[in-house]
Amino acid sequence: MNIGIVGATGAVGEELIRLFIEGIDKKEINNIKLSLFASSRSKGMVINEGNHELLIEEFSLKNTADCDVVFLCVSGDFSLKYAKELAKNSIVIDNSSAYRYDSDVPLIVPPVNGSCYKGEKLIANPNCSSAIALVALKPIHDRYEIEHMIVSTYQAASGAGKNGLIELKESIKSFGNNTLVNKESKYFKYNLAYNVVPQVDNFLDNAYTKEEMKVVWEVKKVLDDPNIKISVTAVRVPVIRSHAESITLKFKNKVNNISDIKEMLKNTEGVLLKDDVSNNIYPMPMTSTHNNDVEVGRIRKNLIYEDYGIDMFISGDQLLRGASYNAYEIFKRLLY
């Protein structure tokens, strides 16, 4: 099977290559050929991953014509231009937001709604914050029925791609003797070093950002419940890689015991329960980075909703569950 990765030099593309090479080396997947594509600037570059040397080709429809599956680790504009054309010959897994809200395109988080895939040629990968939250939300919703939810996201620099990571690291180094400088930013709305920026993506007419509304739209679509009321605030924080989220849930059904929710999540695929406040154990970007599972903790009854609501805190690797691992799992579980 020939697997094409378009956008192979970006942060998500690099993680996807690593996952495939790891799967090949561990013999989780066999008879796989990896074909890497990027812009003309990267043509001829060699990527070394483990004991493998992979040559990057310039992307074109002709060069990808013999790929069985194509991963698009590119911008939404690129996907709008090429995804449906590519889907005439290949199965396309699109990491951008281009087709997530198209009723004819499945939006998949495999452990949550993998069963909704019916053989479509174009598959959408969710927004990172949505994918991370949904792994924990699904079993809770199935049992207690979420009526509404309030989410605050604390999003790492990796959400802005490789250049965002580089800019944050360089900005932190530029501060001397703890002197804060209002340094300009190319990849964030303001300098991110030693700062938090309560804007991710552009503002819409309702004063929410598009990033915030992505979570609203995608949670409803993946859980197949348009009636859940959702409000989101997305904040960029000076963290390298993993996102974190504070989530408040109001239920239709009564929660008799918080321990029941903890036990349920402990046995949920893709979730790592980290909830022992007596020993200061809870989710953090520092511990969730480079892990495929989503850490969930700080689970407690909400003081306003009491027996009908909870608060919890989660953290997940934005480049893995939030992007490349979710896409890889779509391939491995649904297509391979």
N, C-alpha and C positions, 0 to 999 in steps of 0.2 A: 504494500500500500504506500503510495507516494503522498507525503504530508507537506503542504506548503505553508510557510510562515512568512507573512508579509508584514514588514516593520520589524525585521529581525534584529536591528541594532538598538531598538528602544528598550526601555526598562521592562515592559511587559513581554516583549518579544524575547529578550534575553532569558527571562525566567521560564518562559514556555520551552525554549530550547533545552534548558537545564533539566526540566521535568521529563521531556522526551528522552534525552540521553540517559537519565537516571532509570527510566522505565525500560529502555532497551538493555542497559547493562545489567539490570536486575531480572531481565527476562520476563517482566510483567507484560510487555508487548513485543511481538516478533514480526519479522518480515516488513519492517518499516524503513522507508527511505525518507530522509529529511531534505527538503529543498527550501533554501532561505532566500528571501527577496527583500530588497530595500531600494532606495533611490539611486540614481546614477553616481552620486557622491561615494557610495559605499560599495559599488560594483568592484569585484575582485578581492575584497577584504576577506581574510580567513579568520573564522572564529574557532578557537580551541576550547573545547568543553570535555573535560575528562581526557580520555585517550583518543578523542575524535577531532578531526579537522574538517570544518565545514566551510565551503566557499559561498560567498554571497553573490547572487545574480541581481541584475537590474530588473525591477518589476515590469512586466507587461502582460497583457492577456495571453499573448502567444507563449511566453515563457512559463505561465502557470497552467496551460491547457491540459497537461497530462497529470495534474494533481487530483487525487481522489478527494482529499479534504484540504480546504484552505482556511487558515486562521488569519483574520484581519486584526492586527495590532496597530491600528492607524487612526487617523482622525475621522470624525463623522462625515466631513465633506468627501474624503477619499472613499469611504464606504458607500455613500450615496451615489458616487460616480461609478463604482466598479462592482459592488457586492452582487447585485442581481444579474449582471452579465457573467460574473464568475460562477454563480449558482446554476447557470445553464449546463455546465460541465462537471461541477464539483459541489460537494457539500461545503457550505461556508459557515464558519463560526465567527461572528462579528463582535469584537470587543468594544466597539464604539456605541454611541447612543442613537445611531442613525435609524434603526428599525425596531427599537425596543417597544415602541408604543403602537406598532402596526399590528392590527388584529390578526393578520395572516402569518405573522412571524412569532414563533414560540420564544418566550423569555424564560430561560432555564437556569435553575439552581438544582443540580441533580438530586441531592438528598431531600429536597423540598418538593419539587414538582416534576421530577424526571419522567413520570408516567404520562405527562401531557404531550410528550413528543410523539408525533404520528408520522414521522418520516419526511418532514419538510426539508427542502434543500438549503434554506437560509435559517440560521438559528442565532438569536441575540443573546449576548452575555450581559448580565445586569451591571448597573453602577456598583462601584466598590462598596459604598456604605450600605446599599440595599442588600447585596449578596451576603455581607457579613452579618447583618441583622437578621435576615430571613432564616438562616440556619437555626438560630435560637427561637425565633418567633413561631415557626411552624408547629411544633408539638404543643406549645402553649395555646395557640389559637385553636387547634383541633379539640382541645379539652375544655377550654374556658370561654372561647369566642371573644376575641378582642373587639370591643366597641369603639374605643378610640385610643390613640397613642400619641405621646409627645416625645420627640427625639432631639437630643443635642449631640452633634457629631464633633469629634476632635480629630481633624484630618491631617495626616502626615504630609510632608513635602513631596513624597513619592507620588502623590496624586497629580502633581504637575509634571510628572515624567522625570527622566534622567537629568535634564537641565535644571529642574527645580531642586533636586537633591544637591547638585553641584553648587548652585547659588547659595543654598542654606549653609552648607559647609564652609564656603568661602566667606560668607557674611559673618559667621560666628568667629572665624579666625581673624577677621578684620577689626574686631572690637578689642581694644587694649585697655587694661586696668579697669575693666567693668564700666568703661565710658560708653554710654549708648549714643549712637549716631543715627540720625534719620536717613539711613542709606536708601537710595532708590532701588527698586526691584523690577526686574524684567519679567519674572515668571509668577509673581504674586502681586496683589493690589498694593501692598506696602512691604517694606522690609519685614522678613519673618523671624530673623534671629532675635532671641530674647523678647519675642512679641507674640501676640495672638491676633489674628485678623478675622473679624466676623463676616467675611464674605468669601465664598467659594463659587466661582462662575459669576455670571452677570445677573443683575436684578431684573425681574419681570414686572409686569404691570401691577401685580398684587403685592409688591414689596418683598416677596420671597425671591431667593435666587433660583436659578435653574437647577443647581445642584440639590437644593432643598426639595424642589418639586419632583425631581427624579425619584427621590425616595418615596414620596407620596404616590406617584403614579405606579412605580414598580412593585412596591409592597402589595398594593391592591391587585395588580395583575397576577403576580406569582401566587399569592394566596387565593386568587379567584374570588375575591370579596370586595366589590366596589363600594360597600357601605361603611367600611372602616373609616373613621375620621382621624386624620393624621396631620400633625403640625411639626415642622422640622426647623431647627436652626443649625446651620453648618458653619464650623469655625476651623480655620487653618491654624495649626499649632507647630512650633519648631521641633517636631519629631521627625526622624529620618524616614520611617517606613510604615509602621502599623497604625491603623486608625483605631480610635476608641469611640464609644457611644454611650451616653446616658439615656435610658429608655424608661418612660412611665407608661404603664398599661392599665386601662380601665376595661373590666370584663362584664359580660352579660351573666356569667355563672359565678357563683360564690366559690372563693378559695378557702377551703377548710383548714389547710395546713401548708405552710410554706415549704416544709420538708418534702411534701409530695412533688412540688415543682422542681426542687433540687434533685430529687431522685429521678424524675422523669428526664431532666436535662442531662444528668450523669449518664444515662443510657441512650442518649440521642447521638446518632452518627454525625460527626463533624463538630461536635461540641466537646470542649474540655472544661469541666466544672472546676472553678477556682474560687471557692467560697468558704473561707474559714477566717472570719474577721478576728477571732481570738488570737490567731497567729499571724495576723496582717497578710493574709493570702487573698488576693483578688486579681482581676485581669489588669494587665498593663501592656503598653506597646513594647516595652523592653523584653517581656517574656513571650509575647505572641509573635514577634518577628521571626521569620523563617519557619513558622509552623503552619500546617495546613488547616488545623482545627481552629475554631473560634472560642476564645476564652470567655466564660460567663461567670459572673459573681455579683457580690453586693446585693443579693436577692432579698427583698424585705417587703412587708406589707406597706402600701402607700398610706400615709397619715391622713390623707383626704378621703380616699376611696375605701379605706379599711379592708373589709373582707372581699371587696370587689376590684381590688387593684394592687399592683406591685410596682416597685422600682427595681431596676437592675443596671449593671454596668457591664459592657462587653468590649473586647478588643480582638482585632483580627488583622492579619497581614494583608495590606492593601494590594500588594502585587501577587499574592497567592490566592486565597479564597476570594479576595475582591476582584481578581482579574484572571491571571494565567492558570492557576490551579483549577478554578471553576471551569474555564474553557477546556483544559486538559481532561477534567473529569467528564465533561459532556462527551468528548471524544471516546474516552476509555469505557464509559458505562453505557452510552447510547448508540455509538456508531461502530465501535471496534468489535 
